[in-house]
């Protein structure tokens, strides 16, 4: 397989991965590793090679940011890179000298506040799938109170005894005011550069340690822009066996129909679920004089924390897998999750935009 990378003189300093049919200066690399070839083709960059287009650059390498880079890092050395023409001036750059595992790509994957792990594609004229911003599925941006309001939860068919409520503070006396039992907690937090750096380091550390969460955790990969609140709700409810549902519940139907799927397949199925989408859209527009735009970008993100088999798990659709945070119990879930919330706050001490929400049974 040939990897074609055009080095555009006027833009290489910002990002050298721009590909242009009309430019004759390429980096060329023989990819003899069949695992890498199969991965590249499955991700839809091209049938006969990888083509990093200008659209990819504009998309902040959203695909590479996730599964692509993780898999490439597992690939053994696949040969040396050669350059011709004006490309030779970059061949001596220290980044290119460590091309064997493509880890240098991370230096060009700048954080994006509105990041979505969407990997959706459309077909090009030759039938190969191509990722473009235009095909990215999106929902309207929801306010915190829109996603977690009783009407939205009831529209999804969740039993009326289960409600989401604000946690007024992390001090012990304020936690005692939250109705019990608390079966899940959600954190709304700002996605900052500090957090993105931590997230990547955490992922690399866990993968290096061979971390693997239990397969029976219900986990959904986020493939839809602005859907983190809805996915957080799904994670909170989907990992609690005691939750009851109304008859013909849209959420119960979704959970039952996707129980045997992979996290990625569940994300794709959520894209197609018109009932959940309709409830989300209705909730997003409630109480607003103007409906939020589908294109509106946000830098806030929801993650869910649940107790499964006595372990506190963090479920974030942007991450590759659930994260274990030690032992917990039904009585101590909120207090144990609070310790993790404080870590989020300590990473961004200048930020004030943190909100904690608890899923509780109310009388």
C-alpha positions as CSV (number, residue, x, y, z in Angstrom):
1,X,0.0,0.0,0.0
2,X,1.3,3.4,-0.8
3,X,0.8,6.3,1.6
4,X,0.8,9.6,-0.3
5,X,1.4,12.7,1.7
6,X,1.9,16.1,0.0
7,X,4.0,18.6,1.8
8,X,2.6,22.0,0.9
9,X,5.3,24.5,1.6
10,X,3.1,27.3,2.8
11,X,1.1,25.0,5.2
12,X,3.5,22.3,6.2
13,X,4.5,24.2,9.3
14,X,0.9,24.1,10.6
15,X,0.1,20.6,9.4
16,X,2.1,18.7,6.7
17,X,-0.7,16.2,5.9
18,X,-2.3,17.8,2.9
19,X,-2.9,15.7,-0.2
20,X,-3.3,17.2,-3.6
21,X,-3.6,15.3,-6.9
22,X,-1.9,18.1,-8.8
23,X,1.2,18.2,-6.6
24,X,4.1,15.9,-7.6
25,X,6.0,16.0,-4.3
26,X,5.0,13.1,-2.1
27,X,6.2,11.1,0.8
28,X,5.9,7.5,-0.3
29,X,5.9,4.6,2.1
30,X,5.5,0.8,1.4
31,X,3.1,-0.6,4.0
32,X,3.8,-4.3,4.1
33,X,1.9,-4.8,7.4
34,X,-1.4,-6.4,6.4
35,X,-3.0,-5.5,9.7
36,X,-2.3,-1.8,9.0
37,X,-3.5,-2.1,5.4
38,X,-6.8,-3.7,6.5
39,X,-7.3,-1.1,9.2
40,X,-6.7,1.8,6.8
41,X,-9.2,0.4,4.3
42,X,-11.8,-0.3,6.9
43,X,-11.6,3.2,8.1
44,X,-12.4,4.4,4.6
45,X,-9.5,6.6,3.7
46,X,-9.1,4.9,0.3
47,X,-9.2,1.6,-1.4
48,X,-5.6,1.5,-2.3
49,X,-4.0,3.8,0.2
50,X,-4.5,6.5,2.8
51,X,-5.3,10.0,1.5
52,X,-5.2,12.7,4.1
53,X,-7.4,15.4,2.5
54,X,-7.9,19.1,3.4
55,X,-11.3,18.1,4.8
56,X,-9.5,15.8,7.2
57,X,-7.4,18.6,8.5
58,X,-10.4,20.8,9.0
59,X,-12.1,18.0,10.9
60,X,-9.1,18.1,13.3
61,X,-8.3,14.5,12.4
62,X,-11.4,13.4,14.3
63,X,-11.1,9.8,13.2
64,X,-7.4,9.6,13.8
65,X,-7.9,11.1,17.2
66,X,-9.8,8.0,18.3
67,X,-9.5,4.4,17.2
68,X,-7.1,5.0,14.3
69,X,-4.3,6.3,16.4
70,X,-4.9,3.6,19.1
71,X,-4.6,0.9,16.5
72,X,-1.7,2.4,14.7
73,X,0.3,2.5,17.9
74,X,0.0,-1.3,18.2
75,X,1.5,-1.8,14.7
76,X,5.2,-2.8,14.7
77,X,7.8,-1.0,12.6
78,X,6.7,-0.9,9.0
79,X,9.8,0.5,7.2
80,X,11.5,3.7,6.6
81,X,10.1,6.8,4.9
82,X,11.6,8.3,1.8
83,X,11.1,11.7,0.3
84,X,11.6,13.3,-3.0
85,X,11.7,16.9,-4.3
86,X,10.8,19.5,-1.8
87,X,9.7,16.9,0.7
88,X,13.4,16.1,1.5
89,X,13.6,19.2,3.6
90,X,11.1,17.7,6.1
91,X,12.6,14.2,6.0
92,X,15.3,15.2,8.5
93,X,12.7,16.6,11.0
94,X,12.8,14.6,14.2
95,X,9.1,13.8,13.9
96,X,9.7,11.9,10.7
97,X,12.6,10.0,12.1
98,X,10.1,8.2,14.4
99,X,7.6,7.2,11.8
100,X,7.7,3.5,12.6
101,X,4.6,3.5,14.9
102,X,3.1,6.8,13.6
103,X,2.9,8.0,17.2
104,X,4.0,11.5,16.0
105,X,0.5,12.0,14.6
106,X,-0.6,12.9,18.1
107,X,1.4,16.1,17.9
108,X,-0.9,17.3,15.1
109,X,-4.1,16.2,16.7
110,X,-5.1,19.4,18.5
111,X,-7.9,19.3,21.0
112,X,-11.3,20.4,19.7
113,X,-13.8,21.7,22.2
114,X,-16.8,20.3,20.4
115,X,-15.1,16.9,19.8
116,X,-17.3,14.0,18.8
117,X,-16.0,10.5,18.3
118,X,-18.1,10.2,15.2
119,X,-16.6,8.0,12.5
120,X,-19.5,8.2,10.0
121,X,-18.7,7.9,6.3
122,X,-20.3,8.5,2.9
123,X,-19.4,6.7,-0.3
124,X,-17.1,8.4,-2.8
125,X,-17.6,8.1,-6.6
126,X,-15.5,4.9,-6.6
127,X,-17.6,3.3,-3.9
128,X,-15.0,3.8,-1.1
129,X,-16.3,5.3,2.2
130,X,-15.1,8.9,2.9
131,X,-15.5,10.9,6.1
132,X,-16.8,14.4,5.7
133,X,-18.1,17.1,8.0
134,X,-21.3,17.2,6.0
135,X,-22.2,13.6,6.9
136,X,-21.6,14.0,10.6
137,X,-24.8,13.2,12.5
138,X,-25.8,15.8,15.0
139,X,-28.5,16.7,17.5
140,X,-29.5,20.1,18.7
141,X,-27.5,21.4,21.6
142,X,-29.3,20.7,24.9
143,X,-29.1,22.7,28.1
144,X,-28.4,20.7,31.3
145,X,-32.0,21.1,32.5
146,X,-33.4,20.1,29.1
147,X,-31.6,16.8,28.9
148,X,-32.4,15.8,32.5
149,X,-35.9,17.2,32.9
150,X,-38.7,14.9,34.0
151,X,-40.6,15.3,30.7
152,X,-37.6,14.1,28.6
153,X,-37.1,11.1,31.0
154,X,-40.8,10.2,30.9
155,X,-40.9,10.5,27.1
156,X,-38.2,7.9,26.9
157,X,-40.4,5.7,29.1
158,X,-38.4,5.6,32.3
159,X,-40.5,4.8,35.4
160,X,-41.8,7.9,37.2
161,X,-40.1,7.0,40.5
162,X,-36.7,7.7,39.0
163,X,-35.6,11.3,38.6
164,X,-32.5,13.3,37.9
165,X,-31.7,16.1,40.3
166,X,-29.0,18.6,40.9
167,X,-26.4,18.0,43.6
168,X,-25.9,21.4,45.3
169,X,-22.4,20.8,46.4
170,X,-19.7,18.2,47.1
171,X,-19.5,18.9,50.8
172,X,-20.8,15.9,53.0
173,X,-23.7,17.9,54.4
174,X,-24.9,18.8,50.9
175,X,-24.5,15.2,49.6
176,X,-26.8,14.1,52.5
177,X,-29.6,16.2,51.0
178,X,-29.7,14.1,47.8
179,X,-32.6,11.5,47.8
180,X,-31.5,7.9,48.2
181,X,-30.8,5.5,46.8
182,X,-28.5,7.2,44.2
183,X,-28.0,4.7,41.3
184,X,-26.0,6.9,39.0
185,X,-24.3,10.3,39.0
186,X,-23.5,12.5,36.0
187,X,-20.8,15.2,35.7
188,X,-21.1,18.1,33.3
189,X,-17.7,19.6,32.8
190,X,-15.8,21.9,30.4
191,X,-13.6,20.1,27.8
192,X,-10.3,22.0,28.1
193,X,-6.9,21.4,26.6
194,X,-5.7,20.2,30.0
195,X,-8.5,17.6,30.1
196,X,-7.8,16.4,26.5
197,X,-4.1,16.0,27.4
198,X,-5.1,14.0,30.5
199,X,-7.6,11.9,28.6
200,X,-5.0,10.8,26.1
201,X,-2.4,10.0,28.7
202,X,-5.0,8.0,30.7
203,X,-5.9,6.0,27.6
204,X,-2.3,5.2,26.8
205,X,-1.6,4.2,30.3
206,X,-4.5,1.9,30.6
207,X,-3.8,0.3,27.3
208,X,-0.2,-0.2,28.2
209,X,-1.3,-1.9,31.4
210,X,-3.6,-4.3,29.5
211,X,-6.7,-2.8,31.1
212,X,-10.0,-4.5,29.9
213,X,-13.4,-3.7,31.5
214,X,-16.1,-6.3,31.9
215,X,-17.9,-7.1,28.7
216,X,-21.3,-6.9,30.3
217,X,-21.1,-3.2,31.0
218,X,-23.5,-1.4,28.8
219,X,-21.4,1.1,26.9
220,X,-22.2,3.3,23.9
221,X,-19.7,5.1,21.7
222,X,-20.7,8.6,20.9
223,X,-21.1,9.0,17.1
224,X,-23.5,11.9,17.2
225,X,-22.6,15.5,17.8
226,X,-24.2,17.1,20.9
227,X,-25.5,13.8,22.2
228,X,-23.4,13.5,25.3
229,X,-26.3,14.2,27.6
230,X,-28.6,11.6,26.1
231,X,-25.8,9.1,26.0
232,X,-25.0,9.9,29.6
233,X,-28.6,9.2,30.5
234,X,-28.5,5.9,28.6
235,X,-25.3,4.9,30.4
236,X,-26.9,5.8,33.8
237,X,-30.1,3.8,33.1
238,X,-28.7,1.0,31.0
239,X,-26.3,-0.2,33.8
240,X,-29.0,-0.4,36.5
241,X,-31.1,-3.5,36.6
242,X,-33.6,-2.0,39.1
243,X,-34.8,0.7,36.8
244,X,-38.4,0.1,35.8
245,X,-40.0,1.3,32.5
246,X,-43.3,2.3,31.2
247,X,-45.1,0.1,28.6
248,X,-43.6,0.5,25.1
249,X,-40.7,2.5,26.5
250,X,-38.5,3.8,23.6
251,X,-35.4,3.6,25.8
252,X,-36.2,0.0,27.0
253,X,-36.7,-1.0,23.4
254,X,-33.4,0.5,22.5
255,X,-31.5,-1.2,25.4
256,X,-33.1,-4.6,24.7
257,X,-32.4,-4.4,20.9
258,X,-28.7,-3.5,21.4
259,X,-27.7,-5.7,24.3
260,X,-25.7,-8.0,22.1
261,X,-24.0,-5.2,20.1
262,X,-20.6,-3.7,20.4
263,X,-20.3,-0.1,21.7
264,X,-19.7,1.1,18.2
265,X,-22.8,-0.7,16.8
266,X,-24.9,0.8,19.6
267,X,-23.7,4.2,18.6
268,X,-24.8,3.5,15.0
269,X,-28.1,2.2,16.2
270,X,-28.7,5.3,18.2
271,X,-28.2,7.4,15.1
272,X,-31.2,5.5,13.5
273,X,-33.5,5.6,16.5
274,X,-36.1,8.2,15.6
275,X,-38.0,7.9,18.9
276,X,-35.0,8.9,21.1
277,X,-34.0,11.6,18.6
278,X,-37.5,13.1,18.6
279,X,-37.5,13.2,22.4
280,X,-34.1,14.8,22.4
281,X,-35.1,17.5,19.9
282,X,-38.3,18.3,21.8
283,X,-36.4,18.6,25.0
284,X,-33.7,20.8,23.4
285,X,-36.3,23.3,22.1
286,X,-38.5,23.4,25.3
287,X,-38.7,26.8,26.9
288,X,-36.6,28.5,24.2
289,X,-37.9,31.1,21.8
290,X,-35.5,30.0,19.1
291,X,-34.5,26.4,18.5
292,X,-30.8,25.7,19.0
293,X,-28.9,25.2,15.7
294,X,-27.7,21.7,14.8
295,X,-24.4,23.2,14.0
296,X,-23.9,24.9,17.4
297,X,-20.7,23.7,19.0
298,X,-20.4,23.3,22.8
299,X,-17.4,22.8,25.0
300,X,-19.3,21.1,27.8
301,X,-19.6,17.3,28.1
302,X,-21.5,14.7,30.2
303,X,-20.0,11.6,31.7
304,X,-21.9,9.0,33.8
305,X,-20.7,7.1,36.9
306,X,-22.4,3.9,37.9
307,X,-22.0,1.0,40.3
308,X,-21.6,-2.3,38.6
309,X,-20.7,-5.4,40.6
310,X,-19.3,-3.2,43.4
311,X,-17.0,-1.2,41.2
312,X,-17.4,2.5,40.3
313,X,-17.2,3.0,36.5
314,X,-16.9,6.1,34.5
315,X,-18.7,5.9,31.1
316,X,-17.8,8.4,28.5
317,X,-18.8,7.8,24.9
318,X,-15.8,9.7,23.7
319,X,-13.4,7.3,25.4
320,X,-12.6,3.8,24.0
321,X,-13.9,1.9,27.1
322,X,-15.4,2.4,30.6
323,X,-12.9,3.5,33.3
324,X,-12.8,1.7,36.7
325,X,-12.3,4.0,39.7
326,X,-12.2,1.5,42.5
327,X,-14.7,-0.2,44.8
328,X,-18.1,1.3,45.7
329,X,-21.5,0.3,47.0
330,X,-25.1,1.4,46.5
331,X,-24.9,3.5,49.7
332,X,-21.6,5.1,48.8
333,X,-21.8,5.6,45.0
334,X,-22.3,9.4,45.2
335,X,-19.6,9.9,47.8
336,X,-17.1,7.8,45.8
337,X,-18.0,9.5,42.6
338,X,-17.4,12.8,44.3
339,X,-13.8,12.0,44.8
340,X,-13.4,11.6,41.0
341,X,-15.3,14.8,40.4
342,X,-12.8,16.7,42.6
343,X,-10.0,15.4,40.4
344,X,-11.7,16.9,37.3
345,X,-12.0,20.2,39.1
346,X,-8.3,20.1,40.3
347,X,-7.2,19.7,36.7
348,X,-8.9,22.9,35.7
349,X,-8.9,25.1,38.9
350,X,-9.7,28.2,36.9
351,X,-12.9,26.7,35.6
352,X,-16.3,27.0,37.4
353,X,-18.5,25.3,34.9
354,X,-19.0,22.0,36.8
355,X,-22.4,20.5,37.5
356,X,-23.2,17.2,39.3
357,X,-26.5,15.4,38.7
358,X,-27.8,12.4,40.6
359,X,-30.2,9.7,39.4
360,X,-32.3,8.8,42.4
361,X,-35.5,7.0,43.4
362,X,-38.0,9.4,44.8
363,X,-41.0,8.7,46.9
